[in-house]
């Protein structure tokens, strides 16, 4: 008998310490949910910690470290609740965090994906980099958020205390209806990690589903617990996956001009890395481009012909931010 409508699914890889720190808040404040930990073949004490300290949590063991995308895709085959809450292992949740989410899902059938307000665990008055108050992209596919544009992070002054349609929801705390997740065949395994949630939201958007942010649900995110900003692998994944996402989801008329523009802009970013002495990051961009070229024909086959023209919020966030000095979302 299935009595809980929501499944909180935490993807874990060698995160025993994070589970010990953050699972208690999830268990305390998630009466409406069945909690799962999907383990990506951890080599640490994760499974032992779960079995001894958190017996109410169901464990799904993946056979290898499949990354974020395939890790969730494998695990969610075994999860049958109506709504999925995909939650990073470094998230602290708050009281009644699930109630507003369930209310939206139950009363607004057109909403397929939801993101809560994401604040910084280390500095709780500020929004957190990965998601803040909901995500958008510009014409060239550069992501940014209400509350965070590039490295400018806003203080939470209740300026985003609302419910608003957004373009993408952060993978750090990502709610989606099970039938939509399965209809879209989940995340794209080729991404491994980074931007797969934006790709999934874009595909949902292309099929007419809506994505919503609500400030009534609040979580705190540590961020960078698996791959931090200084890691060249993160640079590689971000640059390559952005190109894969654009190739899959751009409307046909914009596909070639925007991919060309992005390749040029990536080259400029690479030169900046050289000037900053970050040669490993420069090489990561080159490797990202070659990996993209290797996957381009397979990626083109994933297009479904339903690409929506009205995907972007502003023409160029790079221009607005660096030239026009627009440092916050309202600008």
C-alpha positions as CSV (number, residue, x, y, z in Angstrom):
1,X,0.0,0.0,0.0
2,X,1.5,3.3,-1.1
3,X,0.4,6.0,1.4
4,X,3.0,8.8,0.9
5,X,2.8,10.9,-2.3
6,X,6.3,12.3,-2.2
7,X,9.7,10.6,-2.3
8,X,12.7,12.4,-1.0
9,X,15.6,10.9,-2.9
10,X,19.2,11.9,-1.9
11,X,22.0,10.9,-4.2
12,X,25.1,10.0,-2.3
13,X,28.7,9.3,-3.2
14,X,31.2,9.0,-0.3
15,X,29.1,11.3,1.7
16,X,28.9,9.5,5.0
17,X,29.7,12.7,7.0
18,X,27.2,14.8,5.0
19,X,24.5,12.1,5.7
20,X,25.2,12.2,9.4
21,X,25.0,16.0,9.4
22,X,22.0,16.6,7.1
23,X,19.8,13.6,7.2
24,X,18.4,14.3,10.7
25,X,16.7,17.6,9.4
26,X,15.3,15.7,6.4
27,X,13.9,13.0,8.6
28,X,12.5,15.4,11.2
29,X,10.7,17.6,8.7
30,X,9.5,15.1,6.1
31,X,6.5,13.3,7.6
32,X,4.7,13.5,4.2
33,X,7.5,11.6,2.4
34,X,9.3,8.3,2.1
35,X,13.0,9.0,2.3
36,X,15.5,7.2,0.0
37,X,19.3,7.4,-0.3
38,X,20.5,6.4,-3.7
39,X,24.1,5.4,-3.3
40,X,26.5,5.7,-6.2
41,X,28.8,2.8,-5.1
42,X,30.4,4.7,-2.2
43,X,33.7,3.5,-0.9
44,X,33.3,5.1,2.5
45,X,31.0,4.2,5.5
46,X,27.8,5.5,3.9
47,X,25.9,2.3,3.8
48,X,26.9,1.3,7.4
49,X,25.9,4.8,8.6
50,X,22.5,4.5,7.0
51,X,21.8,1.0,8.3
52,X,22.8,1.8,11.9
53,X,21.8,5.4,12.4
54,X,18.9,5.9,9.9
55,X,16.9,2.6,9.7
56,X,13.8,4.4,8.4
57,X,15.6,5.4,5.2
58,X,15.3,3.1,2.2
59,X,18.6,2.4,0.5
60,X,19.0,2.0,-3.3
61,X,22.5,0.8,-4.2
62,X,23.8,1.7,-7.7
63,X,26.4,-0.6,-9.2
64,X,28.9,2.2,-10.0
65,X,29.4,5.9,-9.6
66,X,27.1,7.0,-12.4
67,X,27.3,10.7,-11.6
68,X,24.2,12.8,-11.0
69,X,22.3,12.1,-14.2
70,X,22.6,8.4,-14.6
71,X,22.7,7.9,-10.8
72,X,19.2,9.3,-10.4
73,X,18.0,7.6,-13.6
74,X,19.0,4.2,-12.3
75,X,17.7,4.8,-8.8
76,X,14.3,6.3,-9.7
77,X,13.3,3.2,-11.6
78,X,12.7,1.8,-8.1
79,X,10.7,4.7,-6.7
80,X,7.0,4.8,-7.2
81,X,5.7,7.8,-5.2
82,X,3.8,10.4,-7.3
83,X,6.3,13.2,-6.8
84,X,10.1,13.1,-6.6
85,X,12.1,15.5,-4.4
86,X,15.7,15.1,-5.6
87,X,17.8,16.5,-2.8
88,X,21.6,17.0,-2.6
89,X,23.2,15.3,0.4
90,X,24.5,18.8,1.6
91,X,21.0,20.3,2.0
92,X,19.4,21.3,5.3
93,X,15.7,21.4,5.1
94,X,13.3,23.5,7.2
95,X,10.0,22.8,8.9
96,X,7.0,22.4,6.5
97,X,9.3,22.5,3.5
98,X,7.2,19.9,1.7
99,X,3.7,21.3,2.4
100,X,3.8,24.2,-0.1
101,X,5.2,21.9,-2.8
102,X,2.5,19.3,-2.4
103,X,-0.1,22.1,-2.4
104,X,1.1,23.4,-5.8
105,X,1.3,19.9,-7.3
106,X,-2.1,19.0,-6.1
107,X,-3.8,22.2,-7.2
108,X,-1.9,23.3,-10.3
109,X,-1.8,20.4,-12.8
110,X,0.1,22.5,-15.4
111,X,3.1,22.8,-13.0
112,X,5.5,19.9,-13.7
113,X,8.7,21.0,-11.8
114,X,9.1,23.1,-8.6
115,X,12.1,24.7,-6.9
116,X,12.1,26.1,-3.3
117,X,14.0,29.1,-2.0
118,X,17.7,28.0,-1.7
119,X,19.8,29.9,0.8
120,X,23.5,29.5,1.7
121,X,24.0,27.1,4.6
122,X,27.3,28.9,5.4
123,X,25.8,32.4,5.3
124,X,22.1,32.0,5.9
125,X,21.1,35.6,5.1
126,X,22.2,35.1,1.5
127,X,21.0,33.2,-1.5
128,X,23.0,30.2,-2.6
129,X,24.8,30.0,-5.9
130,X,23.1,26.9,-7.3
131,X,19.5,28.0,-7.8
132,X,18.8,30.9,-5.4
133,X,15.2,32.0,-6.2
134,X,14.9,30.2,-9.6
135,X,16.8,29.9,-12.8
136,X,16.6,31.5,-16.2
137,X,18.9,31.5,-19.3
138,X,19.8,34.1,-21.9
139,X,19.7,33.7,-25.7
140,X,23.1,32.0,-25.7
141,X,22.2,29.5,-23.0
142,X,24.1,31.1,-20.1
143,X,22.2,30.3,-16.9
144,X,21.6,32.7,-14.0
145,X,19.2,33.0,-11.2
146,X,17.0,35.5,-9.4
147,X,19.4,36.2,-6.5
148,X,22.6,35.2,-8.3
149,X,24.1,36.4,-11.5
150,X,27.6,35.0,-12.3
151,X,29.4,35.6,-9.0
152,X,27.2,38.3,-7.6
153,X,25.0,36.8,-4.9
154,X,22.2,38.9,-3.3
155,X,21.2,39.0,0.3
156,X,17.7,37.6,1.0
157,X,15.7,40.8,1.8
158,X,12.5,39.0,1.0
159,X,12.6,40.5,-2.5
160,X,11.8,37.1,-4.0
161,X,9.1,36.1,-1.5
162,X,6.7,35.0,-4.2
163,X,5.5,32.2,-6.5
164,X,6.8,32.7,-10.0
165,X,7.2,30.8,-13.2
166,X,10.9,30.2,-13.9
167,X,12.8,28.5,-16.7
168,X,14.9,26.0,-14.7
169,X,15.0,24.6,-11.2
170,X,18.2,23.8,-9.4
171,X,19.3,20.1,-9.2
172,X,20.3,20.8,-5.5
173,X,16.6,20.6,-4.6
174,X,14.4,19.6,-7.5
175,X,10.8,18.6,-7.4
176,X,9.2,16.8,-10.4
177,X,6.1,14.7,-11.0
178,X,7.0,11.1,-11.6
179,X,5.0,10.8,-14.8
180,X,6.8,13.8,-16.3
181,X,10.2,12.5,-15.3
182,X,9.5,9.1,-16.9
183,X,7.8,10.7,-20.0
184,X,11.0,12.7,-20.6
185,X,13.2,9.6,-19.8
186,X,14.8,11.5,-16.9
187,X,18.1,13.2,-17.1
188,X,20.5,12.8,-20.0
189,X,23.1,10.2,-19.0
190,X,25.6,11.8,-21.4
191,X,25.8,14.8,-19.1
192,X,27.2,12.9,-16.1
193,X,26.8,16.0,-13.9
194,X,26.2,19.7,-14.3
195,X,23.4,21.4,-16.2
196,X,21.4,18.2,-16.7
197,X,18.6,19.7,-14.6
198,X,18.5,22.7,-16.9
199,X,18.3,20.4,-19.9
200,X,15.5,18.4,-18.3
201,X,13.6,21.6,-17.5
202,X,14.1,22.9,-21.1
203,X,12.7,19.6,-22.5
204,X,9.8,19.8,-20.1
205,X,9.2,23.5,-21.2
206,X,9.3,22.4,-24.9
207,X,6.5,20.0,-24.2
208,X,4.4,22.7,-22.6
209,X,5.0,21.9,-18.9
210,X,5.6,24.8,-16.5
211,X,8.3,25.2,-13.9
212,X,7.7,27.2,-10.7
213,X,9.6,28.7,-7.8
214,X,8.0,29.1,-4.4
215,X,9.5,31.0,-1.5
216,X,7.2,29.2,1.0
217,X,9.6,26.2,1.0
218,X,13.1,27.1,2.2
219,X,16.2,24.9,2.2
220,X,19.9,25.7,3.0
221,X,22.6,24.4,0.6
222,X,26.4,24.0,1.4
223,X,27.3,23.8,-2.4
224,X,30.5,22.5,-4.0
225,X,30.5,19.4,-1.7
226,X,31.2,17.0,-4.6
227,X,33.1,19.2,-7.1
228,X,34.2,22.6,-6.0
229,X,34.6,25.7,-8.3
230,X,38.3,25.3,-8.6
231,X,38.1,21.8,-10.1
232,X,38.9,21.8,-13.9
233,X,36.5,18.8,-14.2
234,X,33.7,21.2,-13.2
235,X,34.8,23.6,-16.0
236,X,34.9,20.8,-18.5
237,X,31.4,19.5,-17.6
238,X,29.9,23.0,-17.6
239,X,31.2,24.0,-21.0
240,X,30.6,20.7,-22.7
241,X,27.1,20.2,-21.2
242,X,26.0,23.7,-22.1
243,X,26.8,23.0,-25.8
244,X,25.0,19.6,-25.6
245,X,22.0,21.2,-24.1
246,X,21.8,24.0,-26.7
247,X,22.2,21.4,-29.5
248,X,19.2,19.4,-28.2
249,X,16.9,22.3,-27.3
250,X,17.4,25.4,-29.4
251,X,14.8,26.2,-32.1
252,X,16.1,25.1,-35.5
253,X,16.6,28.7,-36.9
254,X,18.8,29.6,-33.9
255,X,20.8,26.4,-33.7
256,X,23.9,27.1,-36.0
257,X,24.3,30.8,-35.2
258,X,24.1,30.4,-31.4
259,X,26.3,27.3,-31.3
260,X,28.9,29.3,-33.4
261,X,28.6,32.3,-31.1
262,X,29.0,30.1,-28.0
263,X,32.2,28.5,-29.4
264,X,33.6,31.9,-29.9
265,X,32.6,33.1,-26.4
266,X,34.1,29.9,-24.9
267,X,37.3,30.7,-26.7
268,X,37.3,34.2,-25.1
269,X,36.7,32.6,-21.7
270,X,39.6,30.2,-22.3
271,X,41.9,33.2,-23.0
272,X,40.8,34.8,-19.8
273,X,41.8,31.6,-17.9
274,X,45.3,31.8,-19.5
275,X,45.7,35.4,-18.3
276,X,44.6,34.3,-14.8
277,X,47.2,31.5,-14.9
278,X,44.5,28.8,-14.8
279,X,46.0,26.6,-17.6
280,X,44.1,23.5,-16.4
281,X,40.8,25.3,-16.9
282,X,41.9,26.5,-20.4
283,X,42.7,22.9,-21.3
284,X,39.3,21.8,-19.8
285,X,37.5,24.1,-22.3
286,X,39.5,22.7,-25.2
287,X,38.7,19.1,-24.0
288,X,35.0,20.1,-23.6
289,X,34.8,21.2,-27.2
290,X,36.4,18.0,-28.5
291,X,34.0,15.9,-26.3
292,X,31.1,18.0,-27.7
293,X,32.2,17.4,-31.3
294,X,32.4,13.6,-30.6
295,X,28.8,13.6,-29.3
296,X,27.3,16.0,-31.8
297,X,25.6,13.6,-34.2
298,X,24.2,11.5,-31.3
299,X,23.0,14.7,-29.7
300,X,21.2,16.0,-32.8
301,X,19.3,12.7,-32.9
302,X,17.8,13.6,-29.5
303,X,15.9,16.6,-30.9
304,X,12.2,16.1,-31.0
305,X,11.1,18.9,-33.4
306,X,9.1,20.7,-30.6
307,X,11.7,23.4,-29.7
308,X,10.0,26.5,-28.4
309,X,11.3,29.9,-29.6
310,X,10.5,31.7,-26.3
311,X,13.0,30.1,-24.0
312,X,15.2,33.0,-23.0
313,X,14.6,35.9,-20.5
314,X,17.2,38.4,-21.9
315,X,19.4,38.6,-25.0
316,X,22.8,38.5,-23.4
317,X,23.4,38.2,-19.7
318,X,27.2,38.6,-20.4
319,X,26.5,42.0,-22.0
320,X,24.0,43.1,-19.3
321,X,26.3,42.1,-16.5
322,X,29.8,43.1,-17.7
323,X,29.0,46.0,-20.0
324,X,25.8,47.5,-18.6
325,X,26.7,46.6,-14.9
326,X,23.4,44.8,-14.3
327,X,24.4,42.9,-11.2
328,X,21.0,41.9,-9.9
329,X,18.1,40.2,-11.5
330,X,15.8,43.3,-11.6
331,X,18.4,45.1,-13.7
